[in-house]
Amino acid sequence: MDFTDFIAGKDDDGRRLDRILQKILPKNSNSGIYSAIRKKLIRINGQGCKGNQTVCQGDSIQVASFLINPQQNPQDNYSKDKIISNPVKPLDESDIVFMNGHILIVNKKSGISVQPGGKGESLWEEVVQFYREKVGTGSISFKPGPLHRLDRFTSGLVAFSLSLEGAKWFTDAMQTHQIKKDYLGITEGQLNQKETWTDFLEDTDSGKSAFFTVKVSQKGEKAVTEAIPLAISQARPLTLVQFKIHTGKKHQIRCQSAHHGYPLYGDSAYNPGARSKSQQKFFLHACRLSFPKDNPLSLPEQIEAPVPHDFEKFLSLNLINWNSQIIL
């Protein structure tokens, strides 16, 4: 009987065999995988094994070749069928702001979703394609993923994992607030001094409105945002604001800024007076990520992304004279 060998990589070390086999044999049920293990159609280093057995880096996982879809490259995490029938455009490498063996940071354009499910392709799909073609480490079970989210119409810095170590550290650092995030936004009204907003946010009933997704409510989760005015329009009541978020809740900046009287310009989801209910174009840009000094992933202390061209043009047209500096 012919067997196909898979060599466990660094990011497979310590994982259960059945979890890895779900990546190798995505079209097989768990019961089918366990049946194949019992029949010794799947082995580790030539020996019989168990589904809950821990795999070590360098182990050879041997799978009976007939179990593998011949249309799929088994050492690859991603289906060739999907790639051929639904080609994903490659990631624009000019949008890559930082990359090492653990983390990829991309300057996302406004209008593209981070995760699949929205209109058009997602940034995640582009990153997966980029990883598959140019970065892949040979790991059987690891797949890059977004480590936080931005709304579809929010531009700026998004981090993706390129290793299991990177994913674990980044996620933990986000949860313990070791990673700081700054945004730039254009709000309606004139914000004349720094304000700190502390509110509680909860999801709204989506049946009432397709746009309003969170609201301020004492039943919700705590959200803290600093709003720092950087420049005020000389032509109309608009303010360029730097937002420092101390929590990471869905639509936190959009909801809180509107609640406190400074809705994002053009954000029809949270501002009933915006130009059009069908148009959600607003200006919000994730401009900076700050990391702990001497972090284990060798990330720089700060990574910044300039505002997009249309953001900069809007500032100029509305006489918002900004010196391109943000507050530390």
TAJOBEL-V968999 format. One record per backbone hydrogen bond with DSSP energy under -0.5 kcal/mol. CO is the residue of the C=O (numbers start at 1). NH is the residue of the N-H. E is the energy in kcal/mol with one decimal. If there is no record, write none. Layout:
CO:NH:E + CO:NH:E
This chain:
2:65:-2.3 + 4:63:-2.4 + 6:8:-0.6 + 6:61:-3.2 + 8:58:-2.6 + 9:12:-1.4 + 9:13:-0.7 + 10:13:-0.9 + 12:15:-2.0 + 15:55:-2.8 + 16:20:-1.6 + 17:21:-2.6 + 18:22:-1.2 + 19:23:-0.6 + 20:23:-1.2 + 20:24:-1.6 + 21:25:-3.1 + 23:26:-0.5 + 25:28:-1.9 + 29:33:-2.2 + 30:34:-2.5 + 31:35:-2.1 + 32:36:-2.1 + 33:37:-2.0 + 34:38:-2.3 + 35:39:-1.8 + 36:41:-2.9 + 36:42:-0.7 + 37:40:-1.7 + 41:64:-2.5 + 43:62:-2.8 + 44:47:-1.9 + 47:44:-2.3 + 50:53:-1.6 + 51:18:-2.7 + 53:17:-2.6 + 55:14:-3.2 + 56:59:-2.3 + 59:8:-2.6 + 59:61:-0.7 + 60:45:-3.2 + 60:62:-0.7 + 61:6:-1.9 + 61:63:-0.5 + 62:43:-2.5 + 63:4:-3.0 + 64:67:-2.1 + 65:68:-1.4 + 69:72:-2.1 + 72:74:-0.9 + 73:76:-1.8 + 79:83:-1.7 + 80:84:-2.7 + 81:85:-2.6 + 82:86:-2.7 + 91:93:-0.9 + 92:95:-2.5 + 93:96:-1.2 + 95:97:-0.5 + 95:107:-3.0 + 98:105:-3.0 + 102:162:-3.6 + 102:163:-0.9 + 103:100:-2.0 + 104:160:-3.2 + 105:97:-2.7 + 105:98:-1.6 + 106:108:-1.1 + 106:158:-2.2 + 108:156:-2.4 + 109:112:-1.1 + 113:123:-3.0 + 114:124:-2.1 + 115:118:-0.6 + 121:113:-0.6 + 122:126:-1.5 + 123:127:-2.4 + 124:128:-2.7 + 125:129:-2.1 + 126:91:-0.7 + 126:130:-2.3 + 127:131:-3.0 + 128:132:-2.7 + 129:133:-2.1 + 130:134:-2.6 + 130:135:-0.6 + 131:135:-1.5 + 131:136:-3.3 + 145:161:-2.5 + 150:114:-0.6 + 151:154:-1.4 + 152:111:-2.6 + 152:112:-0.6 + 153:155:-0.5 + 155:286:-3.1 + 156:108:-3.2 + 158:106:-2.7 + 159:147:-2.9 + 159:148:-0.5 + 160:104:-2.6 + 163:167:-2.3 + 164:168:-2.4 + 165:169:-2.3 + 166:170:-2.5 + 167:171:-2.2 + 168:172:-2.1 + 169:173:-2.8 + 170:174:-2.2 + 171:175:-2.1 + 172:176:-1.9 + 173:178:-2.8 + 173:179:-1.0 + 174:177:-1.2 + 178:180:-0.5 + 180:290:-2.4 + 181:245:-1.6 + 182:287:-1.0 + 182:288:-1.7 + 183:243:-2.7 + 184:285:-2.9 + 185:187:-0.6 + 185:241:-3.3 + 186:265:-2.8 + 187:239:-2.2 + 189:191:-0.7 + 190:192:-0.8 + 195:197:-0.5 + 195:227:-3.3 + 196:198:-0.5 + 197:225:-2.4 + 199:223:-3.2 + 200:217:-4.0 + 201:221:-2.9 + 202:215:-2.5 + 204:206:-0.9 + 205:208:-2.1 + 205:209:-0.8 + 211:213:-0.6 + 213:204:-1.6 + 215:202:-2.3 + 217:220:-1.8 + 221:201:-2.8 + 223:199:-2.5 + 224:246:-2.7 + 224:247:-0.8 + 225:197:-3.4 + 226:228:-0.5 + 226:244:-2.2 + 227:195:-2.4 + 227:229:-0.5 + 228:242:-3.0 + 231:240:-3.2 + 236:238:-2.0 + 237:189:-2.5 + 238:233:-2.6 + 239:187:-2.8 + 239:241:-0.6 + 240:230:-3.2 + 240:231:-1.3 + 241:185:-2.6 + 241:243:-0.5 + 242:228:-2.9 + 242:244:-0.5 + 243:183:-2.5 + 243:245:-0.6 + 244:226:-2.9 + 245:181:-0.6 + 249:252:-1.9 + 251:255:-2.9 + 252:256:-2.6 + 253:257:-2.5 + 254:258:-1.3 + 255:259:-2.5 + 256:260:-2.1 + 257:262:-3.3 + 258:261:-1.5 + 263:188:-3.0 + 264:267:-2.1 + 265:283:-0.6 + 266:268:-1.6 + 267:270:-1.2 + 267:271:-1.1 + 271:274:-2.3 + 276:279:-1.1 + 278:280:-0.5 + 279:268:-0.6 + 280:282:-0.5 + 282:284:-0.7 + 283:186:-1.7 + 284:155:-2.1 + 285:184:-2.6 + 285:287:-1.2 + 286:157:-2.2 + 287:305:-2.1 + 288:182:-2.3 + 289:303:-2.4 + 290:180:-2.1 + 292:295:-1.0 + 295:298:-1.7 + 301:291:-2.5 + 303:289:-2.4 + 308:312:-2.4 + 309:313:-2.7 + 310:314:-2.0 + 311:315:-2.0 + 312:316:-2.0 + 313:317:-2.7 + 314:318:-1.6 + 315:320:-2.9 + 316:319:-1.5 + 318:234:-0.5 + 318:235:-0.9 + 319:234:-1.3 + 319:321:-1.0 + 320:322:-1.2
